[in-house]
Amino acid sequence: MTLARKAAYDAAFYDLGHPERAVRMEQITEELIKYYQEPSVTNWDLDGLRKEIKDIQANFLREEGLATA
C-alpha cells in the first residue's frame, strides 16, 4: 500500500507529462483498498499490482534521468 501511495503521489505531482500514469496509480490504490477488505485476495493478485507499480516508478525515474544502475 505504501508503494502504491508513493507512486500515486509521484505521478500526480512530478509526472505532469504522463497524466495516464497518475490515473492508473489512483486506480491501483483503489484496487488495493478493495483487496484489503476482501479475505479472498491472493498473492498472485497483489504481485501483479506490485509489478505494475514498480514498472510505473521505473519508467518515471528513467525518463527523468533519476534511475540508478
PDB file of N, CA, C, O and CB in Angstrom:
ATOM      1  N   MET A   1       0.829  -1.190   0.000  1.00  0.00           N
ATOM      2  CA  MET A   1       0.000   0.000   0.000  1.00  0.00           C
ATOM      3  C   MET A   1       0.875   1.255   0.000  1.00  0.00           C
ATOM      4  O   MET A   1       0.576   2.226  -0.695  1.00  0.00           O
ATOM      5  CB  MET A   1      -0.944  -0.003   1.213  1.00  0.00           C
ATOM      6  N   THR A   2       1.943   1.229   0.773  1.00  0.00           N
ATOM      7  CA  THR A   2       2.840   2.377   0.831  1.00  0.00           C
ATOM      8  C   THR A   2       3.475   2.643  -0.525  1.00  0.00           C
ATOM      9  O   THR A   2       3.592   3.794  -0.945  1.00  0.00           O
ATOM     10  CB  THR A   2       3.922   2.154   1.884  1.00  0.00           C
ATOM     11  N   LEU A   3       3.881   1.588  -1.205  1.00  0.00           N
ATOM     12  CA  LEU A   3       4.485   1.726  -2.531  1.00  0.00           C
ATOM     13  C   LEU A   3       3.498   2.354  -3.510  1.00  0.00           C
ATOM     14  O   LEU A   3       3.877   3.214  -4.305  1.00  0.00           O
ATOM     15  CB  LEU A   3       4.955   0.358  -3.055  1.00  0.00           C
ATOM     16  N   ALA A   4       2.252   1.937  -3.461  1.00  0.00           N
ATOM     17  CA  ALA A   4       1.234   2.496  -4.352  1.00  0.00           C
ATOM     18  C   ALA A   4       0.981   3.967  -4.046  1.00  0.00           C
ATOM     19  O   ALA A   4       0.866   4.783  -4.960  1.00  0.00           O
ATOM     20  CB  ALA A   4      -0.071   1.706  -4.234  1.00  0.00           C
ATOM     21  N   ARG A   5       0.897   4.299  -2.781  1.00  0.00           N
ATOM     22  CA  ARG A   5       0.649   5.692  -2.416  1.00  0.00           C
ATOM     23  C   ARG A   5       1.809   6.585  -2.840  1.00  0.00           C
ATOM     24  O   ARG A   5       1.595   7.699  -3.319  1.00  0.00           O
ATOM     25  CB  ARG A   5       0.416   5.814  -0.908  1.00  0.00           C
ATOM     26  N   LYS A   6       3.034   6.101  -2.665  1.00  0.00           N
ATOM     27  CA  LYS A   6       4.216   6.868  -3.084  1.00  0.00           C
ATOM     28  C   LYS A   6       4.209   7.064  -4.595  1.00  0.00           C
ATOM     29  O   LYS A   6       4.468   8.165  -5.080  1.00  0.00           O
ATOM     30  CB  LYS A   6       5.518   6.155  -2.644  1.00  0.00           C
ATOM     31  N   ALA A   7       3.918   6.014  -5.329  1.00  0.00           N
ATOM     32  CA  ALA A   7       3.892   6.109  -6.790  1.00  0.00           C
ATOM     33  C   ALA A   7       2.769   7.031  -7.253  1.00  0.00           C
ATOM     34  O   ALA A   7       2.957   7.801  -8.196  1.00  0.00           O
ATOM     35  CB  ALA A   7       3.726   4.716  -7.417  1.00  0.00           C
ATOM     36  N   ALA A   8       1.612   6.969  -6.613  1.00  0.00           N
ATOM     37  CA  ALA A   8       0.498   7.856  -6.976  1.00  0.00           C
ATOM     38  C   ALA A   8       0.872   9.311  -6.725  1.00  0.00           C
ATOM     39  O   ALA A   8       0.588  10.181  -7.549  1.00  0.00           O
ATOM     40  CB  ALA A   8      -0.774   7.489  -6.179  1.00  0.00           C
ATOM     41  N   TYR A   9       1.500   9.570  -5.605  1.00  0.00           N
ATOM     42  CA  TYR A   9       1.946  10.933  -5.291  1.00  0.00           C
ATOM     43  C   TYR A   9       2.947  11.420  -6.327  1.00  0.00           C
ATOM     44  O   TYR A   9       2.812  12.521  -6.860  1.00  0.00           O
ATOM     45  CB  TYR A   9       2.570  10.993  -3.885  1.00  0.00           C
ATOM     46  N   ASP A  10       3.949  10.600  -6.609  1.00  0.00           N
ATOM     47  CA  ASP A  10       4.964  10.977  -7.595  1.00  0.00           C
ATOM     48  C   ASP A  10       4.336  11.244  -8.961  1.00  0.00           C
ATOM     49  O   ASP A  10       4.669  12.227  -9.623  1.00  0.00           O
ATOM     50  CB  ASP A  10       6.025   9.878  -7.713  1.00  0.00           C
ATOM     51  N   ALA A  11       3.428  10.367  -9.374  1.00  0.00           N
ATOM     52  CA  ALA A  11       2.800  10.524 -10.690  1.00  0.00           C
ATOM     53  C   ALA A  11       1.975  11.799 -10.756  1.00  0.00           C
ATOM     54  O   ALA A  11       2.011  12.506 -11.763  1.00  0.00           O
ATOM     55  CB  ALA A  11       1.916   9.315 -11.009  1.00  0.00           C
ATOM     56  N   ALA A  12       1.243  12.100  -9.711  1.00  0.00           N
ATOM     57  CA  ALA A  12       0.360  13.268  -9.720  1.00  0.00           C
ATOM     58  C   ALA A  12       1.127  14.589  -9.669  1.00  0.00           C
ATOM     59  O   ALA A  12       0.717  15.565 -10.297  1.00  0.00           O
ATOM     60  CB  ALA A  12      -0.597  13.194  -8.553  1.00  0.00           C
ATOM     61  N   PHE A  13       2.231  14.627  -8.930  1.00  0.00           N
ATOM     62  CA  PHE A  13       2.919  15.893  -8.721  1.00  0.00           C
ATOM     63  C   PHE A  13       4.173  16.095  -9.564  1.00  0.00           C
ATOM     64  O   PHE A  13       4.555  17.232  -9.844  1.00  0.00           O
ATOM     65  CB  PHE A  13       3.278  16.012  -7.304  1.00  0.00           C
ATOM     66  N   TYR A  14       4.807  15.017  -9.966  1.00  0.00           N
ATOM     67  CA  TYR A  14       6.078  15.156 -10.667  1.00  0.00           C
ATOM     68  C   TYR A  14       6.043  14.676 -12.113  1.00  0.00           C
ATOM     69  O   TYR A  14       6.956  14.972 -12.884  1.00  0.00           O
ATOM     70  CB  TYR A  14       7.132  14.411  -9.930  1.00  0.00           C
ATOM     71  N   ASP A  15       5.021  13.952 -12.482  1.00  0.00           N
ATOM     72  CA  ASP A  15       4.959  13.346 -13.812  1.00  0.00           C
ATOM     73  C   ASP A  15       3.849  13.993 -14.635  1.00  0.00           C
ATOM     74  O   ASP A  15       2.956  13.314 -15.140  1.00  0.00           O
ATOM     75  CB  ASP A  15       4.732  11.821 -13.707  1.00  0.00           C
ATOM     76  N   LEU A  16       3.920  15.292 -14.758  1.00  0.00           N
ATOM     77  CA  LEU A  16       2.848  16.036 -15.417  1.00  0.00           C
ATOM     78  C   LEU A  16       2.724  15.710 -16.896  1.00  0.00           C
ATOM     79  O   LEU A  16       1.663  15.925 -17.482  1.00  0.00           O
ATOM     80  CB  LEU A  16       3.072  17.511 -15.248  1.00  0.00           C
ATOM     81  N   GLY A  17       3.770  15.203 -17.507  1.00  0.00           N
ATOM     82  CA  GLY A  17       3.734  14.864 -18.921  1.00  0.00           C
ATOM     83  C   GLY A  17       3.013  13.567 -19.233  1.00  0.00           C
ATOM     84  O   GLY A  17       2.731  13.272 -20.394  1.00  0.00           O
ATOM     85  N   HIS A  18       2.713  12.790 -18.199  1.00  0.00           N
ATOM     86  CA  HIS A  18       2.041  11.494 -18.392  1.00  0.00           C
ATOM     87  C   HIS A  18       0.888  11.344 -17.398  1.00  0.00           C
ATOM     88  O   HIS A  18       0.982  10.552 -16.460  1.00  0.00           O
ATOM     89  CB  HIS A  18       3.049  10.320 -18.227  1.00  0.00           C
ATOM     90  N   PRO A  19      -0.189  12.089 -17.592  1.00  0.00           N
ATOM     91  CA  PRO A  19      -1.301  12.029 -16.639  1.00  0.00           C
ATOM     92  C   PRO A  19      -1.939  10.645 -16.555  1.00  0.00           C
ATOM     93  O   PRO A  19      -2.568  10.315 -15.550  1.00  0.00           O
ATOM     94  CB  PRO A  19      -2.353  13.043 -17.016  1.00  0.00           C
ATOM     95  N   GLU A  20      -1.785   9.834 -17.602  1.00  0.00           N
ATOM     96  CA  GLU A  20      -2.363   8.487 -17.553  1.00  0.00           C
ATOM     97  C   GLU A  20      -1.729   7.645 -16.450  1.00  0.00           C
ATOM     98  O   GLU A  20      -2.379   6.757 -15.898  1.00  0.00           O
ATOM     99  CB  GLU A  20      -2.192   7.787 -18.903  1.00  0.00           C
ATOM    100  N   ARG A  21      -0.470   7.914 -16.126  1.00  0.00           N
ATOM    101  CA  ARG A  21       0.176   7.163 -15.039  1.00  0.00           C
ATOM    102  C   ARG A  21      -0.435   7.537 -13.698  1.00  0.00           C
ATOM    103  O   ARG A  21      -0.623   6.678 -12.837  1.00  0.00           O
ATOM    104  CB  ARG A  21       1.697   7.428 -15.021  1.00  0.00           C
ATOM    105  N   ALA A  22      -0.745   8.814 -13.520  1.00  0.00           N
ATOM    106  CA  ALA A  22      -1.377   9.235 -12.269  1.00  0.00           C
ATOM    107  C   ALA A  22      -2.757   8.598 -12.125  1.00  0.00           C
ATOM    108  O   ALA A  22      -3.132   8.146 -11.044  1.00  0.00           O
ATOM    109  CB  ALA A  22      -1.491  10.771 -12.209  1.00  0.00           C
ATOM    110  N   VAL A  23      -3.502   8.568 -13.221  1.00  0.00           N
ATOM    111  CA  VAL A  23      -4.830   7.945 -13.201  1.00  0.00           C
ATOM    112  C   VAL A  23      -4.707   6.463 -12.863  1.00  0.00           C
ATOM    113  O   VAL A  23      -5.476   5.944 -12.055  1.00  0.00           O
ATOM    114  CB  VAL A  23      -5.546   8.129 -14.563  1.00  0.00           C
ATOM    115  N   ARG A  24      -3.743   5.782 -13.478  1.00  0.00           N
ATOM    116  CA  ARG A  24      -3.569   4.347 -13.208  1.00  0.00           C
ATOM    117  C   ARG A  24      -3.166   4.108 -11.755  1.00  0.00           C
ATOM    118  O   ARG A  24      -3.615   3.139 -11.143  1.00  0.00           O
ATOM    119  CB  ARG A  24      -2.511   3.744 -14.153  1.00  0.00           C
ATOM    120  N   MET A  25      -2.329   4.974 -11.199  1.00  0.00           N
ATOM    121  CA  MET A  25      -1.928   4.807  -9.806  1.00  0.00           C
ATOM    122  C   MET A  25      -3.113   5.026  -8.868  1.00  0.00           C
ATOM    123  O   MET A  25      -3.214   4.361  -7.837  1.00  0.00           O
ATOM    124  CB  MET A  25      -0.791   5.773  -9.458  1.00  0.00           C
ATOM    125  N   GLU A  26      -3.994   5.936  -9.208  1.00  0.00           N
ATOM    126  CA  GLU A  26      -5.213   6.112  -8.408  1.00  0.00           C
ATOM    127  C   GLU A  26      -6.048   4.832  -8.459  1.00  0.00           C
ATOM    128  O   GLU A  26      -6.568   4.382  -7.438  1.00  0.00           O
ATOM    129  CB  GLU A  26      -6.045   7.329  -8.922  1.00  0.00           C
ATOM    130  N   GLN A  27      -6.172   4.254  -9.644  1.00  0.00           N
ATOM    131  CA  GLN A  27      -6.932   3.015  -9.797  1.00  0.00           C
ATOM    132  C   GLN A  27      -6.297   1.880  -8.992  1.00  0.00           C
ATOM    133  O   GLN A  27      -6.998   1.111  -8.336  1.00  0.00           O
ATOM    134  CB  GLN A  27      -7.026   2.624 -11.280  1.00  0.00           C
ATOM    135  N   ILE A  28      -4.986   1.782  -9.046  1.00  0.00           N
ATOM    136  CA  ILE A  28      -4.288   0.735  -8.297  1.00  0.00           C
ATOM    137  C   ILE A  28      -4.504   0.915  -6.801  1.00  0.00           C
ATOM    138  O   ILE A  28      -4.727  -0.059  -6.082  1.00  0.00           O
ATOM    139  CB  ILE A  28      -2.782   0.745  -8.621  1.00  0.00           C
ATOM    140  N   THR A  29      -4.440   2.141  -6.336  1.00  0.00           N
ATOM    141  CA  THR A  29      -4.667   2.407  -4.912  1.00  0.00           C
ATOM    142  C   THR A  29      -6.077   1.983  -4.513  1.00  0.00           C
ATOM    143  O   THR A  29      -6.270   1.391  -3.451  1.00  0.00           O
ATOM    144  CB  THR A  29      -4.448   3.905  -4.593  1.00  0.00           C
ATOM    145  N   GLU A  30      -7.059   2.281  -5.357  1.00  0.00           N
ATOM    146  CA  GLU A  30      -8.429   1.851  -5.078  1.00  0.00           C
ATOM    147  C   GLU A  30      -8.537   0.327  -5.064  1.00  0.00           C
ATOM    148  O   GLU A  30      -9.230  -0.242  -4.221  1.00  0.00           O
ATOM    149  CB  GLU A  30      -9.394   2.437  -6.118  1.00  0.00           C
ATOM    150  N   GLU A  31      -7.850  -0.329  -5.997  1.00  0.00           N
ATOM    151  CA  GLU A  31      -7.851  -1.793  -6.021  1.00  0.00           C
ATOM    152  C   GLU A  31      -7.245  -2.361  -4.739  1.00  0.00           C
ATOM    153  O   GLU A  31      -7.756  -3.336  -4.189  1.00  0.00           O
ATOM    154  CB  GLU A  31      -7.078  -2.311  -7.246  1.00  0.00           C
ATOM    155  N   LEU A  32      -6.166  -1.757  -4.266  1.00  0.00           N
ATOM    156  CA  LEU A  32      -5.534  -2.231  -3.036  1.00  0.00           C
ATOM    157  C   LEU A  32      -6.463  -2.083  -1.836  1.00  0.00           C
ATOM    158  O   LEU A  32      -6.500  -2.947  -0.959  1.00  0.00           O
ATOM    159  CB  LEU A  32      -4.236  -1.472  -2.783  1.00  0.00           C
ATOM    160  N   ILE A  33      -7.204  -0.995  -1.805  1.00  0.00           N
ATOM    161  CA  ILE A  33      -8.170  -0.808  -0.710  1.00  0.00           C
ATOM    162  C   ILE A  33      -9.245  -1.889  -0.767  1.00  0.00           C
ATOM    163  O   ILE A  33      -9.625  -2.442   0.265  1.00  0.00           O
ATOM    164  CB  ILE A  33      -8.821   0.601  -0.782  1.00  0.00           C
ATOM    165  N   LYS A  34      -9.735  -2.191  -1.962  1.00  0.00           N
ATOM    166  CA  LYS A  34     -10.726  -3.261  -2.119  1.00  0.00           C
ATOM    167  C   LYS A  34     -10.139  -4.603  -1.699  1.00  0.00           C
ATOM    168  O   LYS A  34     -10.789  -5.380  -1.001  1.00  0.00           O
ATOM    169  CB  LYS A  34     -11.222  -3.333  -3.577  1.00  0.00           C
ATOM    170  N   TYR A  35      -8.904  -4.873  -2.128  1.00  0.00           N
ATOM    171  CA  TYR A  35      -8.242  -6.133  -1.765  1.00  0.00           C
ATOM    172  C   TYR A  35      -8.094  -6.260  -0.253  1.00  0.00           C
ATOM    173  O   TYR A  35      -8.247  -7.348   0.302  1.00  0.00           O
ATOM    174  CB  TYR A  35      -6.864  -6.229  -2.435  1.00  0.00           C
ATOM    175  N   TYR A  36      -7.797  -5.154   0.403  1.00  0.00           N
ATOM    176  CA  TYR A  36      -7.630  -5.174   1.859  1.00  0.00           C
ATOM    177  C   TYR A  36      -8.918  -5.622   2.547  1.00  0.00           C
ATOM    178  O   TYR A  36      -8.883  -6.242   3.610  1.00  0.00           O
ATOM    179  CB  TYR A  36      -7.211  -3.783   2.373  1.00  0.00           C
ATOM    180  N   GLN A  37     -10.040  -5.304   1.937  1.00  0.00           N
ATOM    181  CA  GLN A  37     -11.333  -5.638   2.521  1.00  0.00           C
ATOM    182  C   GLN A  37     -11.820  -7.029   2.128  1.00  0.00           C
ATOM    183  O   GLN A  37     -12.815  -7.510   2.669  1.00  0.00           O
ATOM    184  CB  GLN A  37     -12.355  -4.614   2.112  1.00  0.00           C
ATOM    185  N   GLU A  38     -11.126  -7.682   1.189  1.00  0.00           N
ATOM    186  CA  GLU A  38     -11.534  -9.000   0.717  1.00  0.00           C
ATOM    187  C   GLU A  38     -10.627 -10.079   1.299  1.00  0.00           C
ATOM    188  O   GLU A  38      -9.413 -10.043   1.100  1.00  0.00           O
ATOM    189  CB  GLU A  38     -11.512  -9.054  -0.819  1.00  0.00           C
ATOM    190  N   PRO A  39     -11.205 -11.031   2.010  1.00  0.00           N
ATOM    191  CA  PRO A  39     -10.374 -12.101   2.560  1.00  0.00           C
ATOM    192  C   PRO A  39      -9.871 -13.078   1.490  1.00  0.00           C
ATOM    193  O   PRO A  39      -8.964 -13.867   1.754  1.00  0.00           O
ATOM    194  CB  PRO A  39     -11.154 -12.860   3.609  1.00  0.00           C
ATOM    195  N   SER A  40     -10.447 -13.031   0.294  1.00  0.00           N
ATOM    196  CA  SER A  40     -10.074 -13.993  -0.746  1.00  0.00           C
ATOM    197  C   SER A  40      -8.948 -13.514  -1.654  1.00  0.00           C
ATOM    198  O   SER A  40      -8.626 -14.189  -2.631  1.00  0.00           O
ATOM    199  CB  SER A  40     -11.270 -14.313  -1.582  1.00  0.00           C
ATOM    200  N   VAL A  41      -8.344 -12.369  -1.358  1.00  0.00           N
ATOM    201  CA  VAL A  41      -7.263 -11.857  -2.201  1.00  0.00           C
ATOM    202  C   VAL A  41      -6.069 -12.813  -2.133  1.00  0.00           C
ATOM    203  O   VAL A  41      -5.757 -13.369  -1.080  1.00  0.00           O
ATOM    204  CB  VAL A  41      -6.844 -10.419  -1.758  1.00  0.00           C
ATOM    205  N   THR A  42      -5.419 -12.987  -3.270  1.00  0.00           N
ATOM    206  CA  THR A  42      -4.292 -13.910  -3.330  1.00  0.00           C
ATOM    207  C   THR A  42      -2.982 -13.148  -3.534  1.00  0.00           C
ATOM    208  O   THR A  42      -2.981 -11.982  -3.928  1.00  0.00           O
ATOM    209  CB  THR A  42      -4.496 -14.934  -4.459  1.00  0.00           C
ATOM    210  N   ASN A  43      -1.888 -13.818  -3.262  1.00  0.00           N
ATOM    211  CA  ASN A  43      -0.582 -13.222  -3.515  1.00  0.00           C
ATOM    212  C   ASN A  43      -0.420 -12.921  -4.995  1.00  0.00           C
ATOM    213  O   ASN A  43       0.233 -11.943  -5.360  1.00  0.00           O
ATOM    214  CB  ASN A  43       0.542 -14.149  -3.032  1.00  0.00           C
ATOM    215  N   TRP A  44      -1.005 -13.745  -5.848  1.00  0.00           N
ATOM    216  CA  TRP A  44      -0.921 -13.526  -7.287  1.00  0.00           C
ATOM    217  C   TRP A  44      -1.545 -12.184  -7.657  1.00  0.00           C
ATOM    218  O   TRP A  44      -0.994 -11.444  -8.472  1.00  0.00           O
ATOM    219  CB  TRP A  44      -1.616 -14.668  -8.050  1.00  0.00           C
ATOM    220  N   ASP A  45      -2.706 -11.865  -7.050  1.00  0.00           N
ATOM    221  CA  ASP A  45      -3.357 -10.570  -7.291  1.00  0.00           C
ATOM    222  C   ASP A  45      -2.431  -9.426  -6.885  1.00  0.00           C
ATOM    223  O   ASP A  45      -2.249  -8.465  -7.632  1.00  0.00           O
ATOM    224  CB  ASP A  45      -4.694 -10.478  -6.516  1.00  0.00           C
ATOM    225  N   LEU A  46      -1.860  -9.541  -5.711  1.00  0.00           N
ATOM    226  CA  LEU A  46      -1.003  -8.482  -5.194  1.00  0.00           C
ATOM    227  C   LEU A  46       0.308  -8.375  -5.964  1.00  0.00           C
ATOM    228  O   LEU A  46       0.807  -7.271  -6.187  1.00  0.00           O
ATOM    229  CB  LEU A  46      -0.717  -8.719  -3.729  1.00  0.00           C
ATOM    230  N   ASP A  47       0.869  -9.507  -6.372  1.00  0.00           N
ATOM    231  CA  ASP A  47       2.120  -9.493  -7.130  1.00  0.00           C
ATOM    232  C   ASP A  47       1.953  -8.766  -8.459  1.00  0.00           C
ATOM    233  O   ASP A  47       2.857  -8.053  -8.896  1.00  0.00           O
ATOM    234  CB  ASP A  47       2.611 -10.921  -7.372  1.00  0.00           C
ATOM    235  N   GLY A  48       0.817  -8.941  -9.096  1.00  0.00           N
ATOM    236  CA  GLY A  48       0.568  -8.248 -10.356  1.00  0.00           C
ATOM    237  C   GLY A  48       0.546  -6.736 -10.172  1.00  0.00           C
ATOM    238  O   GLY A  48       1.118  -5.998 -10.973  1.00  0.00           O
ATOM    239  N   LEU A  49      -0.111  -6.283  -9.121  1.00  0.00           N
ATOM    240  CA  LEU A  49      -0.151  -4.844  -8.848  1.00  0.00           C
ATOM    241  C   LEU A  49       1.227  -4.332  -8.446  1.00  0.00           C
ATOM    242  O   LEU A  49       1.642  -3.253  -8.870  1.00  0.00           O
ATOM    243  CB  LEU A  49      -1.173  -4.533  -7.743  1.00  0.00           C
ATOM    244  N   ARG A  50       1.928  -5.099  -7.637  1.00  0.00           N
ATOM    245  CA  ARG A  50       3.266  -4.698  -7.196  1.00  0.00           C
ATOM    246  C   ARG A  50       4.194  -4.508  -8.402  1.00  0.00           C
ATOM    247  O   ARG A  50       4.958  -3.544  -8.463  1.00  0.00           O
ATOM    248  CB  ARG A  50       3.854  -5.752  -6.224  1.00  0.00           C
ATOM    249  N   LYS A  51       4.118  -5.431  -9.349  1.00  0.00           N
ATOM    250  CA  LYS A  51       4.951  -5.327 -10.551  1.00  0.00           C
ATOM    251  C   LYS A  51       4.577  -4.086 -11.359  1.00  0.00           C
ATOM    252  O   LYS A  51       5.451  -3.364 -11.839  1.00  0.00           O
ATOM    253  CB  LYS A  51       4.805  -6.593 -11.423  1.00  0.00           C
ATOM    254  N   GLU A  52       3.292  -3.844 -11.503  1.00  0.00           N
ATOM    255  CA  GLU A  52       2.852  -2.680 -12.273  1.00  0.00           C
ATOM    256  C   GLU A  52       3.307  -1.379 -11.613  1.00  0.00           C
ATOM    257  O   GLU A  52       3.736  -0.453 -12.301  1.00  0.00           O
ATOM    258  CB  GLU A  52       1.325  -2.687 -12.425  1.00  0.00           C
ATOM    259  N   ILE A  53       3.215  -1.306 -10.295  1.00  0.00           N
ATOM    260  CA  ILE A  53       3.661  -0.119  -9.557  1.00  0.00           C
ATOM    261  C   ILE A  53       5.152   0.107  -9.776  1.00  0.00           C
ATOM    262  O   ILE A  53       5.583   1.222 -10.067  1.00  0.00           O
ATOM    263  CB  ILE A  53       3.356  -0.265  -8.046  1.00  0.00           C
ATOM    264  N   LYS A  54       5.929  -0.951  -9.635  1.00  0.00           N
ATOM    265  CA  LYS A  54       7.376  -0.825  -9.815  1.00  0.00           C
ATOM    266  C   LYS A  54       7.721  -0.420 -11.242  1.00  0.00           C
ATOM    267  O   LYS A  54       8.643   0.366 -11.455  1.00  0.00           O
ATOM    268  CB  LYS A  54       8.075  -2.139  -9.463  1.00  0.00           C
ATOM    269  N   ASP A  55       6.994  -0.945 -12.215  1.00  0.00           N
ATOM    270  CA  ASP A  55       7.228  -0.580 -13.613  1.00  0.00           C
ATOM    271  C   ASP A  55       6.926   0.903 -13.855  1.00  0.00           C
ATOM    272  O   ASP A  55       7.679   1.586 -14.549  1.00  0.00           O
ATOM    273  CB  ASP A  55       6.367  -1.453 -14.543  1.00  0.00           C
ATOM    274  N   ILE A  56       5.844   1.388 -13.291  1.00  0.00           N
ATOM    275  CA  ILE A  56       5.484   2.796 -13.440  1.00  0.00           C
ATOM    276  C   ILE A  56       6.559   3.677 -12.819  1.00  0.00           C
ATOM    277  O   ILE A  56       6.980   4.668 -13.417  1.00  0.00           O
ATOM    278  CB  ILE A  56       4.111   3.083 -12.794  1.00  0.00           C
ATOM    279  N   GLN A  57       6.999   3.316 -11.624  1.00  0.00           N
ATOM    280  CA  GLN A  57       8.051   4.099 -10.976  1.00  0.00           C
ATOM    281  C   GLN A  57       9.349   4.052 -11.778  1.00  0.00           C
ATOM    282  O   GLN A  57       9.999   5.081 -11.960  1.00  0.00           O
ATOM    283  CB  GLN A  57       8.294   3.588  -9.555  1.00  0.00           C
ATOM    284  N   ALA A  58       9.728   2.881 -12.252  1.00  0.00           N
ATOM    285  CA  ALA A  58      10.976   2.737 -13.007  1.00  0.00           C
ATOM    286  C   ALA A  58      10.931   3.558 -14.290  1.00  0.00           C
ATOM    287  O   ALA A  58      11.917   4.205 -14.643  1.00  0.00           O
ATOM    288  CB  ALA A  58      11.240   1.259 -13.336  1.00  0.00           C
ATOM    289  N   ASN A  59       9.806   3.539 -14.988  1.00  0.00           N
ATOM    290  CA  ASN A  59       9.673   4.331 -16.216  1.00  0.00           C
ATOM    291  C   ASN A  59       9.806   5.819 -15.923  1.00  0.00           C
ATOM    292  O   ASN A  59      10.489   6.544 -16.646  1.00  0.00           O
ATOM    293  CB  ASN A  59       8.324   4.050 -16.896  1.00  0.00           C
ATOM    294  N   PHE A  60       9.157   6.262 -14.870  1.00  0.00           N
ATOM    295  CA  PHE A  60       9.237   7.668 -14.483  1.00  0.00           C
ATOM    296  C   PHE A  60      10.683   8.053 -14.163  1.00  0.00           C
ATOM    297  O   PHE A  60      11.186   9.058 -14.665  1.00  0.00           O
ATOM    298  CB  PHE A  60       8.327   7.946 -13.269  1.00  0.00           C
ATOM    299  N   LEU A  61      11.341   7.262 -13.336  1.00  0.00           N
ATOM    300  CA  LEU A  61      12.710   7.574 -12.938  1.00  0.00           C
ATOM    301  C   LEU A  61      13.669   7.561 -14.133  1.00  0.00           C
ATOM    302  O   LEU A  61      14.557   8.407 -14.239  1.00  0.00           O
ATOM    303  CB  LEU A  61      13.183   6.582 -11.880  1.00  0.00           C
ATOM    304  N   ARG A  62      13.477   6.603 -15.017  1.00  0.00           N
ATOM    305  CA  ARG A  62      14.325   6.515 -16.206  1.00  0.00           C
ATOM    306  C   ARG A  62      14.132   7.758 -17.089  1.00  0.00           C
ATOM    307  O   ARG A  62      15.109   8.342 -17.560  1.00  0.00           O
ATOM    308  CB  ARG A  62      14.003   5.222 -17.007  1.00  0.00           C
ATOM    309  N   GLU A  63      12.900   8.152 -17.308  1.00  0.00           N
ATOM    310  CA  GLU A  63      12.612   9.307 -18.148  1.00  0.00           C
ATOM    311  C   GLU A  63      13.149  10.611 -17.537  1.00  0.00           C
ATOM    312  O   GLU A  63      13.522  11.538 -18.255  1.00  0.00           O
ATOM    313  CB  GLU A  63      11.109   9.418 -18.376  1.00  0.00           C
ATOM    314  N   GLU A  64      13.179  10.659 -16.226  1.00  0.00           N
ATOM    315  CA  GLU A  64      13.671  11.863 -15.550  1.00  0.00           C
ATOM    316  C   GLU A  64      15.180  11.830 -15.334  1.00  0.00           C
ATOM    317  O   GLU A  64      15.756  12.783 -14.809  1.00  0.00           O
ATOM    318  CB  GLU A  64      12.970  12.031 -14.214  1.00  0.00           C
ATOM    319  N   GLY A  65      15.821  10.735 -15.740  1.00  0.00           N
ATOM    320  CA  GLY A  65      17.264  10.612 -15.559  1.00  0.00           C
ATOM    321  C   GLY A  65      17.657  10.351 -14.120  1.00  0.00           C
ATOM    322  O   GLY A  65      18.784  10.640 -13.719  1.00  0.00           O
ATOM    323  N   LEU A  66      16.740   9.808 -13.344  1.00  0.00           N
ATOM    324  CA  LEU A  66      16.980   9.563 -11.924  1.00  0.00           C
ATOM    325  C   LEU A  66      17.173   8.090 -11.589  1.00  0.00           C
ATOM    326  O   LEU A  66      17.380   7.734 -10.429  1.00  0.00           O
ATOM    327  CB  LEU A  66      15.842  10.108 -11.120  1.00  0.00           C
ATOM    328  N   ALA A  67      17.105   7.240 -12.598  1.00  0.00           N
ATOM    329  CA  ALA A  67      17.225   5.798 -12.351  1.00  0.00           C
ATOM    330  C   ALA A  67      18.639   5.472 -11.904  1.00  0.00           C
ATOM    331  O   ALA A  67      19.617   6.042 -12.388  1.00  0.00           O
ATOM    332  CB  ALA A  67      16.858   4.982 -13.619  1.00  0.00           C
ATOM    333  N   THR A  68      18.717   4.538 -10.967  1.00  0.00           N
ATOM    334  CA  THR A  68      20.020   4.056 -10.516  1.00  0.00           C
ATOM    335  C   THR A  68      20.341   2.781 -11.241  1.00  0.00           C
ATOM    336  O   THR A  68      19.442   2.011 -11.580  1.00  0.00           O
ATOM    337  CB  THR A  68      20.047   3.838  -8.989  1.00  0.00           C
ATOM    338  N   ALA A  69      21.592   2.550 -11.479  1.00  0.00           N
ATOM    339  CA  ALA A  69      22.024   1.377 -12.251  1.00  0.00           C
ATOM    340  C   ALA A  69      21.811   0.091 -11.513  1.00  0.00           C
ATOM    341  O   ALA A  69      22.126  -0.979 -12.034  1.00  0.00           O
ATOM    342  CB  ALA A  69      23.466   1.495 -12.620  1.00  0.00           C
TER     343      ALA A  69
END
